[in-house]
Amino acid sequence: TSVAAAALGFARRAFEEALAHATARKMFGKTLADFQLTQARLAQMATGIDAAVQMFGGLGVVSEQPVERLYREIRALRIYEGATEVQQLIIARELLAGAVPRG
């Protein structure tokens, strides 16, 4: 568990560094964070760090398993809330709103 905790800590720190860099780095008169592709990448990073179903392997999709039921319920909510790409932009916007540029 200590190795997993360290890996999670490193991933979160790397994400914080990416977020700070995106808000500080200027390109073409804007910050990297102003570009939608950067926003989508940041959202993918954030959701990837906190994703859980994959660690259950095959059990994550077996009926009657709690993880499968939760995944199914969450997936329905994701569809209800709108396209994944739109959600990524919303996630990125919220992340960038709280980011502090370095430099």
Contacts in CASP RR format, 6 or more apart in sequence:
PFRMAT RR
TARGET T0000
AUTHOR 0000-0000-0000
METHOD contacts of the structure
MODEL  1
TSVAAAALGFARRAFEEALAHATARKMFGKTLADFQLTQARLAQMATGID
AAVQMFGGLGVVSEQPVERLYREIRALRIYEGATEVQQLIIARELLAGAV
PRG
8 49 0 8 1.000
11 49 0 8 1.000
12 49 0 8 1.000
15 42 0 8 1.000
15 45 0 8 1.000
15 46 0 8 1.000
15 49 0 8 1.000
18 42 0 8 1.000
18 45 0 8 1.000
19 42 0 8 1.000
19 95 0 8 1.000
19 96 0 8 1.000
19 99 0 8 1.000
20 99 0 8 1.000
20 100 0 8 1.000
20 101 0 8 1.000
20 102 0 8 1.000
21 32 0 8 1.000
21 102 0 8 1.000
22 31 0 8 1.000
22 32 0 8 1.000
22 33 0 8 1.000
22 38 0 8 1.000
22 42 0 8 1.000
22 96 0 8 1.000
22 99 0 8 1.000
23 31 0 8 1.000
23 32 0 8 1.000
23 33 0 8 1.000
23 96 0 8 1.000
23 99 0 8 1.000
23 100 0 8 1.000
23 101 0 8 1.000
24 31 0 8 1.000
24 101 0 8 1.000
24 102 0 8 1.000
24 103 0 8 1.000
25 31 0 8 1.000
25 32 0 8 1.000
27 35 0 8 1.000
31 101 0 8 1.000
32 38 0 8 1.000
33 39 0 8 1.000
33 42 0 8 1.000
33 92 0 8 1.000
33 96 0 8 1.000
33 99 0 8 1.000
36 89 0 8 1.000
38 92 0 8 1.000
39 88 0 8 1.000
39 89 0 8 1.000
39 92 0 8 1.000
39 93 0 8 1.000
39 96 0 8 1.000
40 85 0 8 1.000
40 88 0 8 1.000
40 89 0 8 1.000
40 92 0 8 1.000
42 91 0 8 1.000
42 92 0 8 1.000
42 95 0 8 1.000
42 96 0 8 1.000
43 87 0 8 1.000
43 88 0 8 1.000
43 89 0 8 1.000
43 91 0 8 1.000
43 92 0 8 1.000
43 95 0 8 1.000
44 88 0 8 1.000
46 91 0 8 1.000
46 95 0 8 1.000
47 88 0 8 1.000
47 91 0 8 1.000
52 67 0 8 1.000
53 60 0 8 1.000
53 67 0 8 1.000
53 71 0 8 1.000
56 65 0 8 1.000
56 67 0 8 1.000
59 65 0 8 1.000
59 67 0 8 1.000
59 68 0 8 1.000
60 67 0 8 1.000
60 68 0 8 1.000
60 71 0 8 1.000
61 68 0 8 1.000
61 71 0 8 1.000
62 68 0 8 1.000
78 84 0 8 1.000
78 87 0 8 1.000
81 87 0 8 1.000
END
